[in-house]
Amino acid sequence: MSYSPTSDIPALSQCQLCKQTRATRFVSFHRNVGMLFARKSYALHGNLCKPCINKTFWQFTWKNLLLGPWGIISLVLTPIYLLQNTGVYLKALYKLRGAPQ
């Protein structure tokens, strides 16, 4: 397996939320709304810039914490989504560490 120095350079493309041309990373965030006997899941998949990744991560995190664990399945699923989103967030920030805001 060969190492390519250009593989760590963030792609310069249009952010799918703010529509500005910036360094972007593909991210996938999930959140859950738990109800006593039902639940609803939401997801956002796309190439986002660093400010949009920050904004979206924190929106999904707070909604997961407030609305997520209100059901039996949701009580298990919400922490999984929180951990998964945190991993995606940290990886994206690491990959975009040299990119301007």
LINSUL-V419139 format. One record per residue. N is the residue number from 1. RES is the residue in one letter. SS is DSSP state (hx for helix, st for strand, lp for the rest). PSI is psi in whole degrees, 0 to 359 (999 if undefined). BURIAL is b if it has 9 or more other C-alpha atoms within 8 Angstrom, else e. Layout:
n: <N:N>
res: <RES:RES>
ss: <SS:SS>
psi: <PSI:PSI>
burial: <BURIAL:BURIAL>
This chain:
n: <1:2:3:4:5:6:7:8:9:10:11:12:13:14:15:16:17:18:19:20:21:22:23:24:25:26:27:28:29:30:31:32:33:34:35:36:37:38:39:40:41:42:43:44:45:46:47:48:49:50:51:52:53:54:55:56:57:58:59:60:61:62:63:64:65:66:67:68:69:70:71:72:73:74:75:76:77:78:79:80:81:82:83:84:85:86:87:88:89:90:91:92:93:94:95:96:97:98:99:100:101>
res: <M:S:Y:S:P:T:S:D:I:P:A:L:S:Q:C:Q:L:C:K:Q:T:R:A:T:R:F:V:S:F:H:R:N:V:G:M:L:F:A:R:K:S:Y:A:L:H:G:N:L:C:K:P:C:I:N:K:T:F:W:Q:F:T:W:K:N:L:L:L:G:P:W:G:I:I:S:L:V:L:T:P:I:Y:L:L:Q:N:T:G:V:Y:L:K:A:L:Y:K:L:R:G:A:P:Q>
ss: <lp:lp:lp:lp:hx:hx:hx:hx:lp:lp:st:st:st:st:lp:lp:lp:lp:lp:lp:st:st:st:st:st:st:st:st:st:st:st:st:st:st:lp:lp:lp:lp:st:st:st:st:st:st:st:st:st:st:st:hx:hx:hx:hx:hx:hx:hx:hx:hx:hx:hx:hx:hx:hx:hx:hx:hx:hx:lp:lp:lp:lp:hx:hx:hx:hx:hx:hx:hx:hx:hx:hx:hx:hx:hx:hx:hx:hx:hx:hx:hx:hx:hx:hx:hx:hx:lp:lp:lp:lp:lp:lp>
psi: <123:152:130:119:340:353:337:357:125:143:137:107:181:128:135:352:306:351:16:150:112:176:129:162:147:128:159:108:145:148:160:139:113:137:165:315:14:172:160:132:144:150:151:122:131:173:113:152:171:313:322:327:314:310:313:318:312:325:312:322:311:320:325:316:321:320:351:307:33:51:168:308:321:330:329:320:323:313:327:315:319:315:318:313:321:318:315:317:310:321:317:317:324:316:332:16:330:0:141:154:999>
burial: <e:e:e:e:e:e:e:e:e:b:e:e:e:b:b:e:e:e:e:e:e:b:b:b:b:b:b:b:b:b:b:b:b:b:b:e:e:e:b:e:e:e:e:e:e:b:b:b:b:b:e:b:b:b:e:b:b:e:e:b:b:e:b:b:b:e:b:b:b:b:b:b:e:b:b:b:b:b:e:e:b:b:e:b:b:b:e:b:b:e:e:b:b:e:b:b:e:e:e:e:e>
